[in-house]
Amino acid sequence: VDNDLTGVQAILKWLSFVPLKKGASLPILMTPSKKLLDPIERSVYDPRRGPNPESVYDPRLLLIGATDAIGKWRGGLFDDASFEETLSGWGMSTICGRARLGGIPIGVVMPESRTVTTTYPADPADADSKEKTSSQAGLVLFS
């Protein structure tokens, strides 16, 4: 985050996914009339159904939605603007985070379908050590 205020907002949003205390029910977001904010039944944007179906796409588009080839907004699997990705720089071949589906908080683990480049920094304790870069195939979990 860029500043303290943004950091506090991020913390509060993150805490909105967890119960108030151990054993409490999940914090489900609803309207004042007890309706779900986003319907659970929805059409999900599929980036493969476009002008170039064989192209490699960002799998996050399935989660959050995107504008299609004709300029129309297509929603994703989860509620609008609810997906929060975590640890994006650590396990680059896996997408992890939290989101809401019909107001219900859930955890997300999804494989990255594109090839990712990983950089291994040089070891400061070894004078002969050099930074290394390697490509990792998509849809594979690396440890």
C-alpha positions, 0 to 999 in steps of 0.5 A: 500500500502507498500510505497508512490510510490505505493500509488501514483500509486494506486491513479492515477489508481483509478482516471483513472476510473473517468471523467476529470470533472463533465459532461465530458465523461467517460475515455474509453481506446482505442488503437491509432487506436481507437480500444478497448483494450479488446473486449467486446464479450468474453468467461468468465471463469466459475470455476464450469466447472472443475474437482470438480463442486460442490466445493465452489469457489472465485467469484472474479475468474468470474471477473478476470479470472484464470487458469483452471484445465488443466493449460490454462488461461481463461479470466474473465468478465472484461478486463485483470488486470482492476478490483480494489477491494475496501473496502474488509475488511469492507463489507466482504459478498459483493465484491465492486470495479471498472473495465473496460469492453471493456475499459469502466469504470464501478462499480462492486457490487457482493455478496460473495458466500462463508461463511465469518468470521467476527471479532468484536473487543473488546470495549476499553471503556468496561473492560468486552468487548471481541473480538467476531468472527462470521460466515456469510453465503454467498450470504447474505447482512449484515448491 
